[in-house]
């Protein structure tokens, strides 16, 4: 029987089967997924085949097959270079929620998420949340950030999950799609899900004033049905986003503004570091591409860790 994984809790999975029932399911034996070394062989959004068996008063599912994924978002665990984790699978649209300082979202984190989404062909919309709470200066910085990413080709929407500002625009984009919400803990993912689908009543929590970081309220990724059509996958808050290894000669493919310039570089295998007559370096000197984006490119190429929670996440924009 075919089904979709709606929730993963580590060793057990909630699978919504084609008969409309939700079955608590587990894996029997080991799955070997070609080319993927992951901490979780089965992810929310996966299409699976299950058998059912009765144990006492409960009918449980046994996952016997995972169907091919059209895409997935995967991250490398920060500080654990060999560990990867699939956040969600079979996604039509990813929403990256960011905030200015409650908690701060750095351009480093944004760029790493975008690179991973580009690598797996997942469209991303950037949602700048909590716009109702920003000072004039903070609003100006976020407006500049939005224009930066719009110039690259990404849709950016300023929203307030708390007041409902522009939530209707988000719902319109989500209709009849499988969407995923991602971002740091505390950026308002659960509040936004509740605003979009109030019947879910997902638990939310306050920001830690001491560290300006969110408290984890979503412990496991979970898919929710939407009354207007489609599904939303709410994910646990991600503190750091380590990018899974990408070859240095292809990394610029996932930075659209760099890849567009590559054809004008003297060498067709230019990696935009020390090569002469590099169109990317020339554009950087002319302020035609953002320094923050180029810095993220270099950090990913050199395998540096995500520094998402540095004191001033927007210093590269000034």
N, C-alpha and C positions, 0 to 999 in steps of 0.2 A: 504493500500500500504506500502511495506517494504522500509526502507531507512537506511542510515548511517548518524549519526550526524557528520558534518564536522567542525562546529564552534559553540561555546557557548558564548553568550554575557550577560549572567545573566538571563534575562527573555525571550529572543528569541534565537532560535537555527536555524542554517542553516543545512537542511537535504537534502542529495543527495538521491533521490528516485530511485527505480528500473527502472523508465522510463527515467532516465538520467538527470532529471531536479533538480535544487536546489530550495527548498521551504523554505522561512522564516516561521518558525514554533514556536508554543508555546504550553505550557502544559495547558490542561483544567482540573481543579480540582487539587487534591493533589495525589501524588504518594507515596505509602508506600513501601519502599524497605526493604525486610526482613533482619534484622541484621545490617543495615547501617543507621547511623544518620549523614547525610551529608548536607553541605550547598548547594550542587548542585545535585538534584535528577537525572538529565540527564547529561552525560559527553560526550565529543568528543570521537568517536569510538564506541559509543553505537549503536546497531541495534534496530530500533524502527518501530512501525506501526503508520502510519499517515492517517488521513482523510484530504481531501482538501475542502476549501470553498472559494468562491470569495468575496472579499471586494473591491468595486470600480473597479480599473483596475488591481488589484493584486490578484493572487491566493495564499492563505496562507495554511499552514499545521497545523493540530491539532494533537499533539502527544497523542495517546490513549493507547499505550503499549510500555514497554521497554522489549526487549528479554533478557533472561538470559545471563550474562556476563561470558566469560571463565576466565577472570581475570581483574584486574584494579590496578592502583597505587593510593594509598590514603595517605594523610598526615594529621597529626593533626596540626591545626593552632598554631603557636608559641604564648604562653601567653594566649591562649583561649582553655583550656584543653578539653572542651566539644564540640568544633567545629572541624569538619573534612571536608576535601575537596577532591573529586575524581579528580585526575589530568587528567587521560585518561583511556579508557577501551578497552578491546579486543586487547591486545598488543602482538605481536610476539617477539619483541626485543626492549630493552631499551638501549639508549646510554646516559651515564652520562658524560657530558663535565666538565672537571676541568682545572684550571690554577694555576700557582704558586703564583703570587702576583698581578695579574691584571685582575680580583680581586682574592684575596686568597681563595682557597678552602681547608678547613680543613679536616683532616682524620675523625673527628667527623661527619661532613656532609656526607662524602662519605659512611661511615659505616651505618649511619641511612638510607640512600637511599637503600643500598644493602640489609639491613635487611628487609625493606618493600618489595622490589622486590622478595627476597627469600620467604617471607611469602605468596606471591600471585603467585609464580611459574613463574616469568618473568625473562628470561635470560638478563644479563646486560653486556655490553661492556663499558669499561672505556676509554674515549678519552682524552688524555692530549693535550690540544690545545695550540697554540701560541708558538710552539717549536722553531720557527724561531727567537723569541725575547729574549730567555733566555741567561743569562750569563753562564759561565762554571760551577760555583757553583750551580746556579739554575737548570741547566740541570742535574747535578749530583744528586740533591735532588729528582727531578722528576723521574729520572731513578731508583733510589732506591725505590721510591714509587711504580713505575710500577712493579718492581721485587717482592715487598711485596705482591701486589694483584694478580700477576700471580701465586705466590707460593700457594695462597689460592684457585686458580682455575679460576680466572677471566681473560678474554682477555683484554689487555691494548694496545692501539695504540697511538703513538705520532703523532700528526697531526698539520698542519697549515691551517686553513680555509682561511687565507689571501693569502698564496702562492700556496695552492693546494697540499701540501706535504701529501701523504698517503690518500688523499680523495678518490682515486680510491678503496682502501681497504675497506673504509666505504661503498661506493656504492655497492660493491660486496656483503657485508653482508646484505644490505637492500633490495636487489632485490626480488621482489614478496612477501615482508613482510610488515606488519603494524609496523612501528618503531616509537618510541617516543624519542625526544631529551629533556633532562632535565639538569638543572644546575643553578648556580647563574646568576643573571643579569650581562651581560658584558663578559661572558666566550666565547661568539662567536657563540651561537646557530643560530642566524639569518644569520650571515655571512656564516656559514657552509651550511645552507639550500640553500642559494643563490649560493654557489659554486657547490652544488650537482644538483640543478635545477635553473639555472640562469634566466629562464623566470618568476619566481615568484617575483623577485626583492623586497624582504622583507626589510622593513626599518631597518637600523642598527643605533647605536648611540655610542658615545665615552664613555670611562671610566672616571668617576669623579676622577681627580687627588688628590683631597683633601682626599677622603676616600678610594680610590682604589676600588670603587664599580661601578658596571654597572648601566646604566640608563635603566629603563624598556622600551623596544621597542615592545615586544609582550605583549599586554594587556590581550588577551584571548587565550586559547588553540585553535589551528586550524589545521585541517587535510589538507594536500596537496597531490595531485596525482603526481606520479613520471613517467617520460617518459619511463624509463627502466623497469617499473613494480613495483607495490607496492605503499604504502602511507607513508608519514611522518607526525607525529603530533608534531608541534612546541608548546612549552609550555611557559607561562610567567616565568620570572626569579624567582627562589625560594631563599629567603634569609636564612631562617632557615627551618629545616625539623624535625618537631615533629613526633615521631613514635606513631602510634595508639597502644593502650594497647595490650601487648603480655604477656602471663603468664610467670612468672619467671622460671618455671620448663620446659618450652619449648623454651625459648629464645635462648639457645645454638644451637638449630636446624638450626638457620638462620646465624650462624657463622660456616661455614663448617669445619674449622680447629679445632674448639673447640668440635664440635659434633663428629668428628672422634676419639678424645681422650676420650670421655665420657665413652666408654665401659671399659676403664682401671681404672676408678675411683672406689674407694672402695664401695661407695654407688651409687645405680642406679638412685637415685633422687638428685644427687650432683648438686649444682648450682655454684660450683667453687668459693666460697667466703671464708668460714672459715672451711670447712669440712677437716678432716684428710685424708691423702693419696689420694689427688686429683691430677689426671694425668694432668689436665690443669694447675694448679698452679706449678706443678713440671716442666712442659714444659716451662712455663713462666720464671722460675728461670734459666733454661738452655738456654734461648734465642731461643727456638725452635718455639715460637709463638711471634708475635709482641706485644709489650706493648701497642701501640696505639690502637690496635684492642681490647685487653682485657679491656682497659680503656673505650672504647666506649661501650663494653658489660655491664660494671658496671653502666655507666651513664644511659643507656637505662633501665636497671633493676631497678634503683633507681628513675626513672622518672625525671631525670635532663633535663633541657632545652638544646637545641642545642647552642653551643658556637662557631658557625661557623666563626664569624668575630673577633676572638681574634687577638692580635697583631702578634703573631708568630704561624701560624697554623701548623707548622711542628716540634715544639719543642719536641714532644713525639717520634720523629723518631731519635733523636740525642743521 
